[in-house]
């Protein structure tokens, strides 16, 4: 059997084409062709034409701060104040705060059992004092606190499988500043997010990104100086609104109307062959392609009477063969069904959403 490594450039032995090996699963290699579509091919049918180049290790960058650490007993070791000024290379884009959390699985092929690294991304020219917290029935708990330097990533913790559900409510607070120079002040922020932890079990949640070489689930906390869902509760406004609502209910009896029908939840269908079949040994590329198209057609047939149902077909990014075939059938065989590119934030460029009419 031929020996392949991820990153090898190969050509197909018994078919026209080739590309770069992106994934290896037992006796199958997943080869990304020039059109961006990943084709599953038996390893023995691949010929290496250019081996993968070894990656260069990035030099370690030491922080001028020591982040505050918390033990399981929540005892705090305070961070010392900065003792010197370090020249930080700034960018025009970095004058706006962009902050995100990144979840990176240790073993992407085993999402049901693997641990994840939780990292903080500071894509700005500012230092950040921050706290990363989570909430349960007893209240908020600090998971990590400290200082992160400009344009840096920091690992916050290693998340084990048994602790995933503890992140259903995430909190993040921050204060931005620059060291040893004048700067434009930024408002401190407090953010509370409800995190759908089921996303950590879906392979398509982890995508190529600007910050890490490996696919990661990126959750924006601050985008262009604007916090995502800021935790702001104005008790005066809340009391005023409740009072106005009660007065209105006393004066005018509300008109009872038939509630609007809520749209059905979106159904996701991942058409990647490794998600549809546990074993593709002995299948040709054409047979695997037909299996994917049959799954597409059967899904539409199963829901043809569910008016308004939205279905997202995940077919891979780029102008791949599978994507083109799906669009051709939607234009000819399923003309009555509107379709569009699915959400870029959720699926990148590799999914199409169809609405049943």
N, C-alpha and C positions, 0 to 999 in steps of 0.2 A: 504493500500500500504506500502511495506517495506521502511524503512528509510535508505538511503545510504549516505555516505560521500566520497568525493574524497580521495583516499588512502586506503579505506577499502579493505581487502582481502575477496573475496567472492567465492562461488561455485554456479554452475548453478542448478536450481531446477529441470528442465525438460530435461537436457542434460548433457553429460559428459564434465567435464572441469571446469575452473574457473580461477581467477587471481586477479589483482589489479585494482580497479576502477580509471580510469584516467580522465574521463569527465562525466558529467551528463547533459542531455538535455531533459527537460520536463520529460516524462515517460520512457526515455531510458538512460541506463548506458553503457558507452564504457569501456569494460574490457580488459586490456592488459594480454594476456595469456603468459605462459612460453616461447613460441616460438617468442614473440615480436609482434605478430599481435593483433590489437585492434578489439574486437568483440562487435558489438552493441547488447544489450540484454535488454528486458523489465525489469524495476526495480522490478516488482512483481515476476520475475522468478529468482531473486538473493537471496542468503542466506549469511549473513555476518558470516565469520568464524574467522576473526581477525580484530577488529576496527583499523582505522588509528591512528598512534601515533602522538601526538601533536608536532609541530615543536618547537625547541628551538630557542629563539631569540639570535642573535649574539650581543655581546657587542658593543656599539657605539665607534668608533675610532675617536678621535678628531685630526684634522690637526694642524700642527705647523705653517701653513700659513693661511692667509686670502686671498681668491681668489679675484682678481679684478672683480668688478661688473659694469655692464653697464645698465643705465636706457634707456627708450625709446628715450630720448633726446640725448643719447650717451655721457652723462657726466660720467667721470671716477673717481672712488674712488681708489687711488693707494694702492697696497698691501704692508704692512710693511715688512721689511727685517726680516729673521728668527733671533730670539733673543737667541736661544739655540740649542744644537745638541741633537737629539734623536736617540737612537740606533735602526737601521732598520735591521730586519732579511733578509739576502740576500741568493739567490740561485744561483748555477752555471748557470742555464738557463737564469737567470735574467740579466746576463752581456750583453745580446743582447736585443736591443729595440724591443718590440712588443706592438704596440698601436692600439686600435680599437675603433670604435663607436658602441654602442648598442642601438637598438630601442626596447622598451618593451611596448606592448599595455596594456592599462588599462583594456579593456574588449575584450579578444581575440575572443569572439563569435560575436562581433559587430564591425568588422573592418571598416565598411563604416561610422561609426559615432564616434568611440572611439578616445580619445587622446592617445598620446604616450610619455613615458619618454625617452629623449635622454641622454645617459650616455657615459662617456669617461672611457676607460679601459687602465690602465698603467700596463702592465704585464712585469715589468723590475725592476732592482735595482736602477734606476735613478729617481731623481726628474725631472719634466718637467715644464718649463715655456711654456705656449701655448696660442694660439688664435684659436677660432673656428668661422668661418665666412661663409657667403653665398653671392651669387652674383645674382643681377637682372639687369634690363636694365640700371639702374643708376650707377651700380658699386658694389663694395664689401661692406659688412656691418658686423661688429663684433657682434656675437651673445653671445659669452662668452669668457672671458680671465682670466687667473690666473695661479696657480701652483697646480699640482697634485703630491701626494707623491708616493714613490715606491710601487708596487704591490697593488694598490688601484683602486677602481672604484669611479667615481664622477658623480652625476647627473648635467647635464648642463642646461636643460630646459624641460618644459612640452610643447610638440608640439600639438597644437589644429588642428582639421580637416581643418579649413579654411586657415591654414598656411602651409600645407604640400607641396604645389607646390613651395613655396619659397626656398625649399631645393634641387632643381634640379641641382644646382651648389654648391658644398661644398668646402671650403678651410680650411686647417689646417696647422699651423706653430708651430714649437717647438724648444726648446733648452734644452738639457739634461745635468744634472750635479749631483754630489753627495755632500752632506753636511758634512763638518768636516773630510774629509778623502781624500786620493789620489784615483784617478780613471782614467780609459782610456777615453780619450776625444771622443765624438761623434760629427759628423758633424750636424749642425743645418739643419732642413728640412722645405720645403714648398711644400704642396701637394694640387692639385686641382682635384676633382672627379666630374664626371657627375653621379648623383644619379637617378636611375629609381624609382620614387616615387610610381609607380603602385605596387611595391613589398610590400608596406605597406598595401595593400588591399588583399593580398593572404595569406591564413592561413599557407601554407607550407613554407612561407618565415621565419617563426618564429620557431626556432629549439632549442632542448636541447643544452646546452653549458657549458663551464668550469667556467663561471663567475657568473651566476645567477641561482637561483632555478627554475625560470619560463622560458618558451621558449622566445627567443629573436632573432632579426635580427642583426647579427654581420657583420660589415663592417671593414675589415682590412685597417689601414692607414699606418702602418709600420710593416714589417714582417722580423724578424731576421736582424735588422739594415737597411733593404732596404725599402725606402719609396715606396708606391704604386703610380705609375704614378707621379713622382716628377715634379713640375712645374718649368722647367728649359728652358729658351729661350736664345740661344746664337745668338745675332743679326749679328755678323760677319759671323758665319757659315751659317746663313740663307741667307745673302746677297750673299755669295760665291756660294751657291747652286743655287740660282736664276739666277746668272750671267752665270754659267756653263750650265744651262738648256737652256737659251736664245741663247747662242753660238751654242749649239748642234742643236737647232731647225733651225738656220740659215744655217748651213753647210749641214746637212742631213735632207731631208724630211722624216718624220717618216713613217714607213710602217703601213698602215691601215689594221688592222686585225679584224676579227669578235669578238666582246666582249664575254668573257666567261660567261656562264650562272651562275648566283649567286644561291647558294642553298636556298631553301625555308626556311622561318622562322620555328623554332621549334614549334610544337603544343603541348600544355600541356593538359593532361586529368587526372583529379584527381578522382581516383576510390574509395576514402573513401565514405562510404554509405551516410554520412550526407552531402556530397557535391553533391551527385546525387539525393537524395530525401529529400524533406522538412519534410516528415512525414513517419516513418516506422512502425507505430503502427499496430499490427496484423500480421506483416510479421515474418516468422521464419528465423533462421540463414541461412538455406539452400536457402530460397527464396531471401534473400538479397545477398547471394553469387552469385546466378545465375544471378541476375540483374547486378552485377558488371562485371561478365564474358560476358554477352550479350553486355554491353556497350563497353568492350574491342573489341569484334568481330565486332560490328557495326562500330566502329571507323576505323578499318583496312579496312573494306569493302568500306566505304565512300571514302577512299583515295587510293584505290588499283591502280588507273590509274595515280596517281601523283608521277611519278618516282623521287626518291631522297628526297621525303618528310620524315622528321624526326619527330617522335611522341614520347613524353615522357609520360609514364603511371606511375602515382604516386600511389603506392599500399601500402605504409607503410614499416617501417624498419624491419630488422630481417628476419628470415626464415619462414615467415607466409604462411598460406594456400593459400591466393590469389596470392602471388608471385610465389609459386611453380606451381600453376595451369597455370598461364600466361606463365611461362618458358616451361612447358610441351607442351602447344599448339604451342609455337614458334618452338619447336624442331620437332613437328610432323605435325601439320596442316599448319604452315606457314614457311616451311623450307627455302623458297627462300628469306625471310626477315632477314637480319643481325640484331643482337641486342647486347646490352651491358648495363652495369650499367650506369645510367645517372650521370652527374657531381656531385661529392660529395659536392663541395662547394655550389651548388645551391639546391640540393635535399637530402643531407645526403646519407644514404644507402637504402633509401626507394623508388627508382624509377628505371625503365628500359626504355632505349631509343631504339626504333625500326625504321629502315630505310626501306622505301618502294622501292622495286626493280622491 
